[in-house]
């Protein structure tokens, strides 16, 4: 390297950092509103809004109030939302039949959003944990083990019902083997050739999901259980590449790494190896940690949130699911108008 680059003082690395204009010119990565996906939690009923204690500033909303929020998101230029339904306890079952109910909460939400905001991208979660009485992402046997192929068949029905409702993107987050290929085949069979699949390809068995499970009402159902038999071991990196490769081969249009910041090395490896649209989810636990520190005055909100999301971009993420999306979009808009 000494033969290639000049040495001090001929080359002063701080020289390009000395002025705002030169810092801007050599900035390698930029965060824009186009990078943001906003996760939303939807409730049954009308004029319903519930605060999520473990996620300050995030709320569950009924469809009518969600539509009001969608207008704000469109005005801010956010490209897409990801919908997560809160299933009433009396509609949960061992076989998760509510997951593919054509008049289910998720399906009705999709129809309402697309009817009112056709340009807003709608991503739906394809997984069974909000619909099972035990909180697992699939159908279990007598020993509590999640059955892959039985679960896969129900996920296919769920994904098709979302596409029929008008979802732009179905996002299987269950980590069952073979579900991407089965869903793609079913979508093609029913002529949903442009319905996109965002595969949660590298979803780790993380401890950072706790507040999300509170938000969708599955925390009480799982009762201290775990998802180690299908979500990935946080110790593994090579395995993530095999999961991604399989999902791409089966027809995924985009792939997801989840959680986000503790797994940015996985994002980088996925992007370098496959060069496909790669997304990361800044999950509920990451959001909760930021908010706890911000509310205690230990971290400055805007610079820390923006730095964290820029790190996603630097790692190779094309898009970021983040509960900060709405306020980040506001900040970016304010900067543009300043």
C-alpha positions in Angstrom: 0.0 0.0 0.0 2.9 2.4 0.7 3.8 2.2 -3.0 0.3 3.2 -4.1 -0.7 6.1 -1.9 1.2 9.2 -0.9 2.5 9.5 2.6 2.1 12.3 5.1 2.4 15.3 4.6 1.9 14.9 0.9 -1.3 13.1 1.7 -3.3 14.5 4.6 -6.4 12.4 5.2 -8.1 15.2 7.1 -7.7 17.6 4.2 -10.9 16.3 2.5 -12.7 16.4 5.8 -11.9 20.1 6.5 -14.9 21.6 4.6 -18.6 20.8 4.4 -18.6 20.8 0.6 -15.8 18.3 0.3 -17.2 16.1 3.0 -20.5 16.0 1.0 -18.7 15.3 -2.3 -16.9 12.3 -1.0 -19.7 10.8 1.1 -19.9 7.2 0.1 -23.4 6.4 1.3 -26.6 8.4 1.6 -29.8 7.7 3.5 -33.0 8.8 1.8 -36.8 8.4 2.3 -36.6 5.8 -0.5 -34.8 3.5 1.9 -37.6 3.4 4.5 -40.3 0.8 5.1 -42.7 1.5 8.0 -44.0 -1.4 10.0 -47.6 -0.9 11.3 -49.8 -2.8 13.8 -53.5 -3.0 13.0 -56.4 -3.7 15.4 -60.0 -4.8 14.9 -62.7 -2.2 15.5 -63.1 1.5 14.7 -61.4 4.5 16.2 -59.1 2.2 18.2 -55.6 3.2 19.2 -53.5 1.4 21.8 -50.0 2.5 22.9 -47.4 -0.3 23.0 -45.6 0.2 26.4 -42.4 -1.5 25.4 -42.2 0.6 22.1 -42.7 4.2 23.1 -44.3 6.2 20.3 -45.6 3.1 18.4 -49.3 2.3 18.5 -51.7 -0.4 17.4 -54.5 1.2 15.3 -57.7 0.2 13.7 -58.0 0.3 10.0 -59.8 3.7 9.9 -57.0 5.4 11.9 -54.3 3.5 10.0 -55.7 5.1 6.8 -55.2 8.5 8.3 -51.6 7.6 9.1 -51.1 6.3 5.5 -52.0 9.7 4.2 -49.2 11.2 6.3 -46.8 8.5 5.0 -47.7 9.2 1.4 -47.2 12.9 2.0 -43.7 12.2 3.4 -42.8 10.0 0.4 -42.3 6.7 2.3 -42.5 4.0 -0.3 -44.1 1.1 1.6 -45.6 -0.2 4.8 -45.4 -3.6 6.4 -48.6 -4.8 8.0 -48.8 -6.8 11.2 -52.3 -7.8 12.4 -53.2 -8.2 16.1 -55.4 -11.3 16.1 -58.1 -11.5 18.8 -57.6 -14.5 21.1 -60.9 -16.1 20.1 -59.7 -16.3 16.5 -56.5 -18.1 17.3 -56.3 -21.9 16.8 -54.0 -24.8 16.6 -54.3 -24.9 12.8 -54.2 -21.1 12.3 -57.2 -21.0 10.0 -57.6 -17.3 10.5 -54.3 -16.7 8.7 -55.9 -17.3 5.3 -59.4 -16.0 6.0 -60.3 -13.8 3.0 -62.1 -11.5 5.4 -59.4 -11.6 8.0 -57.9 -8.4 9.6 -54.8 -8.4 7.4 -56.7 -9.0 4.2 -59.2 -6.3 5.0 -56.4 -3.9 5.9 -54.6 -4.6 2.6 -57.8 -3.9 0.6 -58.5 -0.7 2.4 -55.0 0.7 2.0 -54.8 -0.2 -1.7 -58.2 1.2 -2.4 -57.3 4.5 -0.8 -53.6 4.7 -1.5 -52.8 2.7 -4.6 -49.3 4.0 -4.9 -48.3 3.1 -1.4 -46.5 -0.3 -1.4 -48.1 -2.9 0.9 -46.0 -5.7 2.4 -47.7 -8.4 4.3 -46.2 -10.8 6.9 -46.6 -14.4 6.0 -46.3 -16.4 9.2 -48.6 -18.1 11.6 -47.5 -17.0 15.1 -50.2 -14.2 15.3 -52.8 -16.9 14.6 -51.7 -19.9 16.7 -52.8 -20.5 20.3 -49.2 -21.5 21.2 -47.4 -18.5 19.5 -45.2 -20.7 17.3 -44.8 -19.8 13.6 -46.3 -23.1 12.5 -48.3 -26.2 13.3 -46.9 -28.3 16.1 -46.9 -32.0 16.8 -47.6 -33.6 20.2 -44.1 -32.8 21.4 -44.3 -29.1 20.4 -42.1 -29.5 17.3 -43.1 -27.3 14.4 -44.1 -29.4 11.4 -42.4 -28.0 8.3 -44.6 -29.3 5.4 -48.0 -28.9 7.0 -47.0 -25.4 8.0 -45.8 -24.7 4.5 -49.2 -25.6 3.0 -51.0 -23.2 5.2 -48.4 -20.4 4.5 -49.2 -20.9 0.8 -52.9 -20.3 1.5 -52.1 -17.3 3.6 -49.8 -15.7 0.9 -52.4 -16.3 -1.8 -55.1 -14.6 0.3 -52.8 -11.6 0.7 -52.2 -11.4 -3.0 -55.9 -11.7 -3.8 -56.5 -8.8 -1.4 -54.0 -6.7 -3.3 -50.7 -7.0 -1.5 -47.8 -5.8 -3.5 -45.3 -7.9 -1.6 -45.7 -11.1 0.5 -43.0 -11.6 3.1 -42.6 -15.1 4.5 -41.0 -14.6 7.9 -41.5 -18.2 9.2 -38.2 -19.8 8.2 -39.9 -23.1 7.0 -37.9 -25.0 4.3 -39.3 -24.8 0.8 -42.0 -22.2 1.4 -40.6 -19.7 -1.1 -40.8 -22.1 -4.0 -44.3 -23.3 -3.0 -45.6 -19.7 -2.6 -44.1 -18.7 -5.9 -45.7 -21.6 -7.7 -49.1 -20.8 -6.2 -48.8 -17.1 -7.2 -47.9 -18.0 -10.7 -50.7 -20.6 -10.9 -53.2 -17.9 -10.0 -51.6 -15.3 -12.3 -50.2 -13.1 -9.6 -47.0 -12.8 -11.7 -46.0 -9.4 -10.4 -46.7 -10.1 -6.7 -43.2 -9.8 -5.2 -41.7 -12.1 -2.5 -39.6 -10.6 0.2 -38.1 -13.6 1.9 -37.0 -13.4 5.5 -34.1 -15.6 4.5 -31.7 -15.0 7.4 -34.0 -14.6 10.4 -32.1 -15.4 13.6 -33.5 -16.8 16.9 -32.9 -13.4 18.5 -33.7 -12.1 22.0 -34.4 -8.7 20.4 -38.0 -9.6 19.3 -39.7 -9.2 22.7 -41.5 -5.9 22.2 -42.8 -7.0 18.8 -44.4 -10.1 20.4 -46.0 -7.8 22.9 -47.3 -5.7 20.0 -49.0 -8.5 18.1 -50.1 -10.3 21.2 -48.1 -13.5 20.8 -45.8 -13.1 23.8 -48.3 -14.6 26.2 -49.0 -17.5 23.9 -45.5 -18.7 23.5 -45.1 -18.8 27.4 -41.3 -18.9 27.6 -40.9 -21.2 24.6 -38.3 -20.7 21.9 -38.0 -20.9 18.1 -34.6 -22.5 17.9 -35.7 -25.4 15.7 -36.5 -23.1 12.8 -35.0 -19.7 13.3 -31.2 -19.4 12.9 -28.5 -19.7 15.5 -27.0 -16.2 16.2 -23.6 -17.9 16.1 -23.9 -18.8 12.4 -22.9 -16.8 9.3 -22.2 -19.3 6.6 -25.6 -20.9 7.2 -27.2 -17.6 6.4 -25.7 -17.6 2.9 -27.1 -21.1 2.2 -30.6 -19.9 3.3 -30.4 -16.9 1.1 -29.2 -18.9 -1.9 -32.0 -21.4 -1.5 -34.7 -18.7 -1.3 -33.3 -16.9 -4.4 -33.3 -20.2 -6.3 -36.9 -20.8 -5.3 -38.1 -17.4 -6.6 -37.5 -14.7 -4.0 -37.3 -11.2 -5.4 -35.8 -9.7 -2.3 -34.1 -11.1 0.8 -34.2 -10.0 4.4 -31.8 -10.2 7.3 -33.4 -9.9 10.8 -32.5 -8.4 13.3 -30.6 -5.5 11.9 -27.8 -3.8 13.6 -26.3 -6.8 15.5 -26.3 -8.6 12.2 -24.9 -6.1 9.8 -22.0 -8.5 9.0 -24.6 -10.8 7.5 -26.1 -8.0 5.4 -22.6 -7.3 4.0 -21.9 -10.9 3.2 -25.3 -11.4 1.6 -24.9 -8.3 -0.6 -21.4 -9.1 -1.6 -22.2 -12.7 -2.5 -25.6 -12.4 -4.2 -26.0 -8.8 -5.4 -29.7 -9.0 -5.0 -32.1 -6.5 -3.4 -31.2 -6.9 0.3 -33.2 -5.6 3.2 -32.7 -5.5 7.0 -35.2 -5.1 9.8 -34.3 -2.8 12.7 -36.4 -4.8 15.1 -38.5 -3.9 18.1 -35.7 -4.5 20.6 -33.4 -2.2 18.8 -36.0 0.5 18.7 -36.8 0.0 22.4 -33.1 0.3 23.4 -32.8 3.5 21.4 -35.9 5.0 22.8 -35.0 4.1 26.4 -31.6 5.8 26.0 -33.2 8.8 24.2 -35.9 9.3 26.8 -33.3 9.1 29.6 -31.2 11.8 27.9 -28.3 9.4 27.4 -28.4 9.6 23.6 -29.4 12.5 21.2 -32.3 11.2 19.2 -31.8 12.5 15.6 -28.0 12.0 15.2 -28.0 8.6 16.8 -31.0 7.3 14.8 -29.6 8.7 11.6 -26.2 7.2 12.3 -27.6 3.8 13.0 -29.7 3.8 9.8 -26.7 5.0 7.7 -24.8 2.0 9.1 -27.4 -0.2 7.5 -26.8 1.4 4.1 -23.0 1.2 4.5 -23.4 -2.6 5.2 -25.3 -3.0 1.9 -29.0 -2.8 2.8 -31.1 -1.5 0.0 -34.1 -0.9 2.3 -34.7 -0.8 6.0 -37.8 -1.7 8.0 -37.7 0.6 10.9 -40.2 2.1 13.4 -38.2 5.3 13.1 -39.3 5.6 9.4 -41.9 8.3 9.9 -39.8 10.6 12.0 -36.7 10.1 9.8 -38.8 11.0 6.7 -39.8 14.2 8.5 -36.2 15.0 9.4 -35.1 14.5 5.8 -37.9 16.6 4.5 -37.0 19.4 6.9 -33.4 19.2 5.8 -34.4 19.5 2.1 -36.6 22.5 2.8 -34.1 24.3 5.0 
